[in-house]
Amino acid sequence: MNFSVNPSSSDPIYRQLSQQIREAIAQGRLVPEEQLPSVRELSKSLVVNPNTIARVYTELEREGILVTRQGLGVFVAQPRIELTREIRKQKLQESLDTWLTSAVYLGFSAEDVLSLVQERVSKYQWDLVKGKK
């Protein structure tokens, strides 16, 4: 898995990397039980402070996206559903409202937005969590 960061981006490096890992999992480019590079390896390849990589891994582990196995490394966690459908729906609606607000201010029409969503939805793995309801 190749990750990259843009030091001149307005997004902090840890946020860029965190988002890339999330997207790679959601798109099926990283799968459950797959090992990620060590903190040292990734910090060296990205020329980033190791503390930044450790922060990303720790944050994603806290969210249940990654899991650290002592002496073995960091792995993609098996997905689990711990929140009710209603709470998950509410969280998604909040994110969607933020995204739609941006689309409005960027001058997109509803048709443009729906077309873009339809185009992008095929790039994601929708059966990531088994037994979802």
VOGU-3710 file (C-alpha; in Angstrom, 3 decimals, decimal comma):
1> mnfsvnpsss> 0,000/0,000/0,000  1,448/3,343/-1,037  0,657/6,360/1,073  1,645/9,939/0,360  1,448/13,262/2,130  1,469/16,824/0,896  3,380/19,022/3,374  1,975/22,180/1,764  -1,656/21,061/2,198  -3,870/22,927/4,641
11> dpiyrqlsqq> -4,756/19,532/6,157  -2,294/18,322/8,790  -0,163/15,357/7,742  -1,730/13,063/10,356  -5,205/13,843/8,967  -4,091/13,201/5,373  -2,661/9,822/6,291  -5,609/8,873/8,487  -8,014/9,638/5,637  -5,940/7,616/3,160
21> ireaiaqgrl> -6,004/4,579/5,439  -9,773/4,901/5,979  -10,392/5,195/2,227  -8,106/2,261/1,421  -10,102/0,066/3,810  -13,481/1,332/2,579  -12,421/0,740/-1,027  -11,058/-2,735/-0,320  -7,429/-1,860/-1,062  -6,629/-2,762/2,553
31> vpeeqlpsvr> -8,450/-5,769/3,958  -9,052/-7,065/7,491  -5,982/-8,748/8,992  -3,650/-7,024/6,495  -0,509/-5,680/8,126  0,399/-2,012/7,778  3,986/-0,768/7,612  5,681/-0,239/10,953  5,835/3,291/12,351  9,548/3,407/11,535
41> elskslvvnp> 9,097/2,126/7,948  6,246/4,487/7,137  7,891/7,531/8,728  11,051/6,826/6,737  9,245/6,339/3,404  7,088/9,460/3,872  9,862/11,510/5,512  7,538/12,253/8,407  8,158/12,333/12,145  7,516/8,863/13,639
51> ntiarvytel> 5,308/10,478/16,294  2,927/11,573/13,518  2,578/7,993/12,253  2,156/6,701/15,810  -0,590/9,300/16,364  -2,456/8,124/13,238  -2,190/4,465/14,223  -3,276/5,193/17,808  -6,262/7,280/16,686  -7,420/4,611/14,222
61> eregilvtrq> -6,912/1,897/16,821  -9,038/3,836/19,311  -11,786/3,936/16,660  -11,530/0,182/16,097  -10,202/0,522/12,542  -6,727/-0,830/13,312  -5,429/-3,252/15,912  -1,912/-3,569/17,322  -0,607/-7,042/18,055  2,267/-6,939/20,507
71> glgvfvaqpr> 5,497/-7,915/18,784  3,786/-8,398/15,412  2,728/-4,936/14,269  -0,365/-2,999/13,239  -3,165/-4,668/11,298  -6,507/-3,724/9,777  -9,154/-4,733/12,329  -12,117/-6,950/11,583  -15,092/-4,582/11,151  -17,734/-4,557/13,878
81> ieltreirkq> -20,988/-2,774/14,355  -21,250/-1,434/17,876  -23,733/1,358/17,244  -27,416/0,949/16,509  -28,610/1,525/12,968  -30,330/4,740/14,061  -27,157/6,197/15,591  -25,094/5,165/12,556  -27,711/6,798/10,302  -27,567/9,995/12,363
91> klqesldtwl> -23,753/10,124/12,115  -23,930/9,605/8,356  -26,566/12,327/7,987  -24,364/14,780/9,894  -21,438/14,056/7,575  -23,667/14,221/4,532  -25,106/17,590/5,584  -21,577/18,996/5,881  -20,689/17,589/2,464  -23,893/18,894/0,834
101> tsavylgfsa> -23,358/22,341/2,331  -19,924/22,420/0,698  -21,453/21,327/-2,623  -23,995/24,168/-2,472  -21,296/26,770/-1,768  -19,129/25,353/-4,557  -22,007/25,968/-6,966  -23,033/22,387/-7,796  -26,609/21,537/-8,717  -28,489/18,672/-7,094
111> edvlslvqer> -28,169/16,768/-10,370  -24,377/17,286/-10,374  -24,158/15,991/-6,811  -26,293/12,915/-7,502  -24,250/12,154/-10,610  -21,009/12,456/-8,675  -22,287/10,207/-5,884  -23,380/7,596/-8,407  -19,977/7,755/-10,091  -18,041/7,419/-6,830
121> vskyqwdlvk> -20,199/4,802/-5,068  -18,854/2,008/-7,271  -15,350/2,607/-5,930  -16,284/1,462/-2,434  -16,728/-1,928/-0,826  -20,274/-2,028/0,556  -20,146/-5,413/2,272  -17,261/-4,431/4,554  -19,237/-5,299/7,689  -20,935/-8,671/7,511
131> gkk> -24,376/-9,026/9,046  -25,152/-5,317/8,918  -28,752/-4,234/9,377
//
